[in-house]
Amino acid sequence: MLKLNSNERMSQIVIHNQTIYLSGQVGAVDEDVSAQTLTCLNKAKNLLEEVGSDKSKMLSATVWLKSMNDFAAMNKVWDQWFEDTLPPTRACGESTLAHPDLLVEITIIAAE
């Protein structure tokens, strides 16, 4: 097992048995849900590339929205971001996030 980008609370990347687990990715608190979604996805992409993987190897995603009223806006960005590859499995739910101005958080599991 390998843990990367770690601090006292968490690791951003954990690799175990050729599976990559990413911590929840969030955008900036001053962004709208579309921008936050794009930021989350691009941060996940960068972390996967850091360990030699890419978005085509994403196996599963969990999307947490502050409000399901943002579901359509998040999906628009999601669909565009995955235009060039098949998306992973996905679950989406509504949740209170760590900061009141965060609108979306995305966790990813991917293959090496």
C-alpha positions as CSV (number, residue, x, y, z in Angstrom):
1,M,0.0,0.0,0.0
2,L,1.2,3.5,-0.9
3,K,-0.1,6.8,0.6
4,L,0.7,10.1,-1.0
5,N,0.2,13.8,-0.3
6,S,-0.5,13.0,3.3
7,N,-1.0,15.1,6.4
8,E,-2.0,14.4,9.9
9,R,-5.7,14.0,8.9
10,M,-5.7,12.3,5.5
11,S,-3.9,11.2,2.3
12,Q,-5.0,12.6,-1.0
13,I,-4.0,9.4,-2.8
14,V,-4.0,5.8,-1.6
15,I,-2.9,3.0,-3.9
16,H,-3.7,-0.6,-2.8
17,N,-3.8,-3.7,-5.1
18,Q,-3.5,-1.6,-8.2
19,T,-6.6,0.5,-7.2
20,I,-6.3,4.2,-6.6
21,Y,-8.5,5.9,-4.1
22,L,-8.6,9.7,-4.1
23,S,-9.8,11.9,-1.2
24,G,-12.8,14.1,-1.8
25,Q,-12.0,17.0,-4.2
26,V,-13.6,20.4,-3.9
27,G,-13.5,23.7,-5.8
28,A,-13.1,27.2,-4.5
29,V,-15.7,28.7,-2.2
30,D,-16.2,31.7,-4.5
31,E,-17.1,29.5,-7.6
32,D,-20.6,28.5,-8.7
33,V,-21.5,24.8,-8.9
34,S,-20.4,24.4,-12.5
35,A,-17.0,25.9,-11.8
36,Q,-16.6,23.8,-8.6
37,T,-17.5,20.7,-10.5
38,L,-14.9,21.4,-13.2
39,T,-12.3,22.2,-10.5
40,C,-13.1,18.9,-8.7
41,L,-12.7,16.8,-11.9
42,N,-9.5,18.6,-13.0
43,K,-8.0,18.1,-9.6
44,A,-8.9,14.4,-9.7
45,K,-7.4,14.2,-13.2
46,N,-4.1,15.8,-12.0
47,L,-3.9,13.4,-9.0
48,L,-4.4,10.4,-11.2
49,E,-1.8,11.6,-13.7
50,E,0.6,12.1,-10.7
51,V,0.5,8.3,-10.2
52,G,0.4,7.2,-13.9
53,S,-3.3,6.9,-14.4
54,D,-5.9,9.0,-16.2
55,K,-9.6,9.7,-16.3
56,S,-10.3,6.8,-18.7
57,K,-9.3,4.5,-15.8
58,M,-11.8,5.9,-13.3
59,L,-13.9,3.0,-11.9
60,S,-16.3,4.8,-9.6
61,A,-17.2,8.3,-8.5
62,T,-19.3,9.6,-5.6
63,V,-20.7,13.1,-6.0
64,W,-22.0,15.1,-3.0
65,L,-24.1,18.1,-3.8
66,K,-25.0,20.8,-1.2
67,S,-28.4,20.9,-3.0
68,M,-30.0,18.6,-5.5
69,N,-31.2,21.8,-7.2
70,D,-27.6,21.9,-8.7
71,F,-27.9,18.4,-10.2
72,A,-28.5,19.6,-13.8
73,A,-25.7,22.1,-13.7
74,M,-23.3,19.6,-12.3
75,N,-24.4,17.0,-14.9
76,K,-23.8,19.4,-17.7
77,V,-20.1,19.9,-16.7
78,W,-19.8,16.1,-15.9
79,D,-21.1,15.1,-19.4
80,Q,-18.8,17.6,-21.2
81,W,-15.8,16.5,-19.2
82,F,-16.4,12.8,-20.1
83,E,-17.1,13.5,-23.8
84,D,-13.9,11.8,-24.9
85,T,-14.1,8.7,-22.7
86,L,-16.8,6.5,-21.0
87,P,-17.6,7.7,-17.5
88,P,-17.2,5.6,-14.3
89,T,-20.0,4.3,-12.3
90,R,-21.5,7.1,-10.2
91,A,-23.6,7.8,-7.1
92,C,-24.9,11.3,-6.3
93,G,-26.5,12.6,-3.2
94,E,-27.2,15.7,-1.2
95,S,-25.0,16.4,1.8
96,T,-23.9,19.1,4.2
97,L,-20.3,19.8,3.1
98,A,-17.3,20.9,5.2
99,H,-17.7,24.6,4.3
100,P,-21.0,26.3,3.8
101,D,-19.9,27.8,0.4
102,L,-18.9,24.4,-1.0
103,L,-21.5,23.2,-3.4
104,V,-20.0,19.9,-4.6
105,E,-17.4,17.3,-3.5
106,I,-16.3,14.4,-5.6
107,T,-14.4,11.2,-4.6
108,I,-12.9,8.9,-7.2
109,I,-11.7,5.3,-7.3
110,A,-9.6,4.4,-10.3
111,A,-7.4,1.6,-11.7
112,E,-3.6,2.1,-12.0
